[in-house]
Amino acid sequence: MNKFAPTELEITEEAEELAQIYLNRKIVPEEKRDDALHVAVATIFEVDALITWNYRHLANLRKSELFHSVNLEKGYTKQLNIVTPMEVIRDED
């Protein structure tokens, strides 16, 4: 993992507020608040992709559309790609 030099992003008040909107709109259930925070932080910091194995709450087309709809409404215009690790793995053969 170190060879990729990951950057640690912080949970800001802005991210907390955006995550709460996702929860209020029931894009993710209340008990999955961390999922909402992951998407909110990735959105605010304009990351290219959020990589997850979580198909149920994050990595599916319908959820991506709902997150993007809220993001556009709130002024975040860069679309966040929510993908699985299989979608970004490089074939080294």
C-alpha positions as CSV (number, residue, x, y, z in Angstrom):
1,M,0.0,0.0,0.0
2,N,2.9,2.4,0.7
3,K,4.0,2.3,-2.9
4,F,0.8,4.1,-3.8
5,A,1.4,6.9,-1.2
6,P,-2.2,7.2,0.0
7,T,-3.3,10.6,1.4
8,E,-5.4,10.6,4.6
9,L,-8.4,12.8,4.2
10,E,-10.1,14.3,7.2
11,I,-13.8,14.3,8.1
12,T,-14.8,18.0,8.0
13,E,-17.9,19.7,9.2
14,E,-18.8,20.0,5.5
15,A,-18.5,16.3,5.1
16,E,-20.6,15.6,8.2
17,E,-23.4,17.8,6.8
18,L,-23.3,16.2,3.3
19,A,-23.3,12.7,4.9
20,Q,-26.4,13.7,6.9
21,I,-28.2,14.7,3.7
22,Y,-27.4,11.3,2.3
23,L,-28.9,9.7,5.4
24,N,-31.9,12.0,5.5
25,R,-32.7,11.1,1.9
26,K,-32.3,7.4,2.8
27,I,-29.6,6.8,0.2
28,V,-27.9,4.8,2.9
29,P,-29.5,3.6,6.1
30,E,-28.9,5.5,9.4
31,E,-26.8,2.6,10.8
32,K,-24.4,2.9,7.9
33,R,-23.3,6.4,8.7
34,D,-19.7,5.6,8.0
35,D,-20.6,4.7,4.4
36,A,-22.3,8.1,4.0
37,L,-19.2,9.8,5.4
38,H,-16.9,7.9,3.0
39,V,-18.8,9.2,0.1
40,A,-19.1,12.7,1.5
41,V,-15.4,13.0,2.2
42,A,-14.5,11.6,-1.3
43,T,-17.0,14.1,-2.8
44,I,-15.7,17.2,-1.0
45,F,-12.0,16.4,-1.7
46,E,-12.9,15.6,-5.3
47,V,-11.2,12.2,-5.4
48,D,-11.4,10.4,-8.7
49,A,-12.8,7.1,-7.3
50,L,-14.0,5.5,-4.1
51,I,-13.0,1.9,-4.1
52,T,-15.1,-0.5,-2.1
53,W,-16.5,-4.0,-1.9
54,N,-19.8,-2.7,-0.5
55,Y,-22.2,-3.5,-3.4
56,R,-25.3,-3.0,-1.2
57,H,-24.8,0.6,-0.1
58,L,-22.1,2.0,-2.3
59,A,-20.9,0.3,-5.4
60,N,-24.0,0.1,-7.6
61,L,-25.3,2.3,-10.3
62,R,-28.5,3.3,-8.6
63,K,-26.7,4.5,-5.5
64,S,-24.2,6.3,-7.6
65,E,-27.0,8.2,-9.3
66,L,-28.6,9.1,-6.0
67,F,-25.3,10.4,-4.5
68,H,-24.5,12.3,-7.7
69,S,-28.0,13.9,-7.7
70,V,-27.5,15.2,-4.1
71,N,-24.0,16.3,-4.9
72,L,-25.1,18.4,-7.9
73,E,-27.9,19.9,-5.9
74,K,-25.3,21.0,-3.3
75,G,-22.9,22.4,-5.8
76,Y,-20.4,19.5,-6.1
77,T,-20.1,19.0,-9.8
78,K,-17.4,16.4,-10.2
79,Q,-18.9,13.0,-10.4
80,L,-17.5,10.5,-8.0
81,N,-16.9,7.1,-9.4
82,I,-17.7,4.4,-6.8
83,V,-16.1,1.2,-8.0
84,T,-15.0,-2.2,-6.8
85,P,-11.3,-3.2,-6.6
86,M,-11.8,-5.5,-9.5
87,E,-12.6,-2.5,-11.7
88,V,-9.2,-0.9,-11.0
89,I,-6.8,-3.8,-10.6
90,R,-4.1,-3.8,-13.2
91,D,-3.4,-7.1,-15.0
92,E,0.3,-7.5,-14.5
93,D,0.6,-10.4,-17.0
